[in-house]
Amino acid sequence: PAQQGGKGGDAGGEEAGPALQILIVEDHWANRKLLESMVRQRGCQAECVENGLEAVNITAARQYDLILMDCNMPVMDGWQATERIRQRGGLNYRTPIVAVTANAMKGDREKCLAAGMDDYVSKPVDRRLLHEAIAKWTQSRAATLGGSSGGSGSSGG
């Protein structure tokens, strides 16, 4: 009897539809594990890659609901990876990309947005802020996946 969950924790346990698919692009293993844990706490599925080139390749083959993108990585940085994903079109062309970076300097947010990223969360990552960003950028997708928490939904017809 391997019990999962048990008493407690799952605040949003009512959703019966498929979980949101989130890609984590982060070169540092500890940060990757932390982000993965935070994403799973929110009830989402997480997939991780270690650099921008891997992100460009995997997003060509798989659809995600959100991408969490580190900016400073070897092989290909997050800015370049985001530009490639946006320029390529097709899968994930319009998927929200949230920068997760230690760069908290004045021009960094603008640099992220200019590269095609949608938002910015600074390191060290605050779980509440990360969860807010996930909620903000996946709201419409979550509603489409079966979590109708709105009340006045249009059932078309």
Backbone hydrogen bonds, N-H to C=O, Kabsch-Sander energy under -0.5 kcal/mol:
donor,donor_aa,acceptor,acceptor_aa,energy
3,Q,1,P,-1.1
6,G,4,Q,-1.9
10,D,8,G,-1.7
11,A,9,G,-1.4
13,G,10,D,-1.0
15,E,12,G,-1.2
22,I,20,L,-0.6
22,I,45,Q,-2.7
23,L,66,L,-2.4
24,I,22,I,-0.5
24,I,47,E,-3.4
25,V,23,L,-0.6
25,V,68,L,-3.2
26,E,24,I,-0.7
26,E,49,V,-2.2
29,W,27,D,-0.6
32,R,28,H,-2.5
33,K,29,W,-2.5
34,L,30,A,-2.3
35,L,31,N,-2.8
36,E,32,R,-2.5
37,S,33,K,-2.4
38,M,34,L,-2.4
39,V,35,L,-2.6
40,R,36,E,-2.4
41,Q,37,S,-2.1
42,R,38,M,-0.9
42,R,39,V,-0.5
43,G,40,R,-2.0
44,C,39,V,-1.7
45,Q,20,L,-3.2
47,E,22,I,-2.2
49,V,24,I,-2.5
52,G,74,P,-0.5
52,G,76,M,-2.0
55,A,51,N,-1.8
56,V,52,G,-2.6
57,N,53,L,-2.3
58,I,54,E,-2.8
59,T,55,A,-2.2
60,A,56,V,-0.6
60,A,57,N,-0.8
61,A,57,N,-0.5
61,A,58,I,-1.0
62,R,58,I,-2.2
65,D,21,Q,-3.0
66,L,21,Q,-1.3
67,I,96,P,-2.3
68,L,23,L,-3.3
69,M,67,I,-0.6
69,M,98,V,-2.7
70,D,25,V,-2.8
70,D,68,L,-0.5
73,M,71,C,-1.0
76,M,74,P,-2.6
78,G,71,C,-2.2
79,W,71,C,-0.5
81,A,77,D,-2.3
82,T,78,G,-2.3
83,E,79,W,-2.3
84,R,80,Q,-2.4
85,I,81,A,-2.5
86,R,82,T,-2.6
87,Q,83,E,-2.7
88,R,84,R,-2.2
89,G,85,I,-0.9
93,Y,90,G,-1.8
98,V,67,I,-3.1
98,V,96,P,-0.5
99,A,97,I,-0.6
99,A,119,D,-2.5
100,V,69,M,-2.6
101,T,121,V,-1.8
104,A,102,A,-1.0
108,D,105,M,-1.1
109,R,105,M,-0.6
111,K,107,G,-2.1
112,C,108,D,-2.3
113,L,109,R,-2.5
114,A,110,E,-2.6
115,A,111,K,-1.5
116,G,113,L,-1.1
117,M,112,C,-2.3
118,D,97,I,-3.1
119,D,97,I,-1.3
121,V,99,A,-3.1
123,K,101,T,-2.0
127,R,125,V,-0.6
130,L,126,D,-2.5
131,H,127,R,-2.8
132,E,128,R,-2.2
133,A,129,L,-2.2
134,I,130,L,-2.6
135,A,131,H,-2.5
136,K,132,E,-2.8
137,W,133,A,-2.3
138,T,134,I,-1.2
139,Q,135,A,-0.8
142,A,138,T,-3.1
143,A,139,Q,-2.0
144,T,140,S,-1.9
145,L,141,R,-1.7
146,G,143,A,-1.2
147,G,142,A,-1.7
148,S,146,G,-1.6
149,S,147,G,-1.4
152,S,150,G,-0.6
153,G,151,G,-1.0
155,S,153,G,-0.7
